[in-house]
Every structure is written in structure tokens, then in C-alpha cells.
Amino acid sequence: MTHRGTTAEVNGLCSFEYGACPSPYLLRDRPLPAALKAPLDYFVYQIVNLDADNQILLSRYSLGGVPFMTTALHRSRDRYGTRFENVSFEVVRLRDSPEPTPYGVPMQVPAETRFVVVDADGHAWLDLHATMDTEFTFGLGSGFVTGFAYRAVWRGAEVSGRGYFEFIDRRSPDRRALPGRGRLAESPVRDTPHVRRHTN
């Protein structure tokens, strides 16, 4: 990989992503009224290489402060992708200080998170604990990206490594008024009080 004249050798699994969809802004040149916009105000996305051949994509979405969807997609070199329907997520601990943003509203960001993925037989397929250990960089929509170290139990075996993290939280500053958030205190903040089943 070469960037601004500096070359770095990279290897291992990666994730190339692309998305496109119709937009009302093809038909109009000004913002939609707030009442017509989907209130997607919370977004979590983690990419984790479990080993040299297996990768998991973990995500969490909330609409209007209410948990909407939590997903896990397993990708492997030797099989088709597998989507898990039983996934839970929690923010274990927030960083002591919120991150400043260019739009003037500081954002509380996680210091530690946990995803639990349960298989069709009801067994924990993955229990992944992530600790954010690099600076949060603004620029993902209205949120941040960072890196993390993780430790996990995957299919009964302990694994560890590094991952990539995207995070947006545009909910009300008084999160106690919003369902599914828990407390804004220093103690663990759980976004999913129990394992939820989602069918896509």
C-alpha cells in the first residue's frame, strides 16, 4: 500500500466495501425536513479477523434511541458467508472524556465493548471483548473510527488480535431518557439488556 509516497507492506484478510442506493437528493438540491429522515442515531461496526481464514463483521443500529438491529456476518476463505440471528452488544465502559466534533456536540465514545454471537443450537459461538487503544479519528459520517485489541472465546477456543471500529452516537445527551441505554455513569453501560433474536 502506497500513500503520499510512503509504502507499507500489508497481508492477511481485509474487507472491501461498496454501497449505492437511490437518493431523494437526485431530485432536489436542499436537505429533507427532519420529519422525513430516518432517525438512525446510533451505529457500531467492528471488523475482526479471527484467524488467517475467518473474519466476522459485527454491527449495531438504533433508531430514535431504540435498538433496531444487531447483526453478525461470518466470512471465510472456504465457505459462503453465514449470518447469525442471535447477537447481543454492550458498551462495557465509556472513555472518561467525550470526543469533540466539528459540529460542536461532544460524543461519548466506548473504551470497551462486548459482542456475543449465539449459534442455532443456543451455544455461544463467539464472545468478543474489545478495548479501544488508538485515537478516535473523526470522519465517518458524523462519527469516528479507531482500532482495538480484542480477546475472545470463539467456538470454545481463546483467541486474540486486533480489529477496526466505527462508531456514531447522535442520541440525546440525556441517555437515561432513552430506552435500552442504561446509565451514563462510569459503571458498565449496557445497550442490550439480554440476548435479542433478530430475523432478517
Residue pairs with C-beta under 8 A, 6 or more apart in sequence:
1 7
1 8
1 9
1 10
2 8
12 49
12 52
13 49
13 52
13 53
13 54
13 55
15 47
15 55
15 57
15 164
24 32
38 63
39 63
39 64
40 61
40 62
40 63
40 68
41 62
41 63
41 64
41 65
41 168
41 169
41 170
41 171
42 60
42 61
42 62
42 65
42 168
42 169
42 170
42 171
42 191
43 59
43 60
43 61
43 62
43 141
43 143
43 166
43 167
43 168
43 169
44 58
44 59
44 60
44 61
44 89
44 113
44 165
44 166
44 167
45 57
45 58
45 59
45 60
45 165
45 166
45 167
46 56
46 57
46 58
46 59
46 113
46 115
46 128
46 130
46 148
46 163
46 164
46 165
46 166
47 55
47 56
47 57
47 58
47 163
47 164
48 55
48 56
48 57
48 58
48 128
48 130
48 150
48 152
48 161
48 163
48 164
49 55
49 161
49 162
49 163
50 56
50 126
50 152
50 154
50 159
50 161
51 159
53 76
53 77
53 78
54 74
54 75
54 76
54 77
55 74
55 75
55 76
56 72
56 73
56 74
56 75
56 117
56 126
56 128
57 71
57 72
57 73
57 75
58 71
58 72
58 87
58 89
58 115
58 117
58 128
59 69
59 70
59 71
59 72
60 67
60 69
60 70
60 71
60 89
60 191
60 192
61 67
61 68
61 69
61 70
62 68
62 171
62 180
62 191
65 171
65 172
65 175
65 178
65 179
65 180
65 181
66 178
66 179
66 180
67 180
67 191
67 192
67 196
69 198
69 200
70 87
70 88
70 89
70 192
70 196
70 198
71 83
71 84
71 87
71 198
71 200
72 83
72 84
72 87
72 115
72 117
72 126
73 81
73 82
73 83
73 84
74 81
74 82
74 83
74 84
75 81
83 200
84 117
84 118
84 119
84 125
85 197
85 198
85 199
85 200
86 117
86 118
86 119
86 122
86 195
86 196
86 197
86 198
87 115
87 116
87 117
87 118
87 195
87 196
87 198
88 115
88 116
88 192
88 194
88 195
88 196
89 113
89 114
89 115
89 116
89 191
89 192
90 113
90 114
90 188
90 189
90 190
90 191
90 192
91 110
91 112
91 113
91 188
91 189
91 190
91 191
92 110
92 111
92 112
92 113
92 114
92 129
92 188
92 189
93 110
93 111
93 112
93 186
93 188
93 189
94 108
94 109
94 110
94 111
94 184
94 186
94 189
95 108
95 109
95 110
95 111
95 132
96 111
98 106
98 107
98 108
98 109
99 106
99 107
99 109
99 136
99 138
99 144
100 106
101 107
101 138
101 142
102 138
103 142
105 170
105 173
107 143
107 144
107 168
107 169
107 170
108 169
108 184
109 132
109 136
109 144
109 146
109 167
109 169
110 132
110 167
111 131
111 132
112 129
112 130
112 131
112 132
113 129
113 130
113 132
113 148
113 165
114 127
114 128
114 129
114 130
115 126
115 127
115 128
115 130
116 124
116 126
116 127
116 128
116 195
117 124
117 125
117 126
117 127
117 128
118 124
118 125
118 195
119 125
124 153
125 154
125 155
126 152
126 153
126 154
126 155
127 152
127 153
128 150
128 151
128 152
128 154
129 150
129 151
129 152
130 148
130 149
130 150
130 163
130 165
131 148
131 149
131 150
132 146
132 147
132 148
132 165
133 147
133 148
133 149
134 146
134 147
134 148
135 146
136 144
136 145
136 146
136 167
137 144
137 145
137 146
138 144
139 145
140 166
140 167
140 168
141 168
142 168
142 170
143 166
143 167
143 168
143 169
143 170
144 166
144 167
144 168
145 164
145 165
145 166
145 167
146 165
146 167
147 162
147 163
147 164
147 165
148 162
148 163
148 164
148 165
149 160
149 161
149 162
150 160
150 161
150 162
150 163
151 158
151 159
151 160
152 158
152 159
152 160
153 159
171 178
171 181
172 178
174 184
175 181
175 182
175 183
175 184
176 183
176 184
180 191
180 192
180 193
181 189
181 191
182 188
182 189
182 190
182 191
182 193
183 189
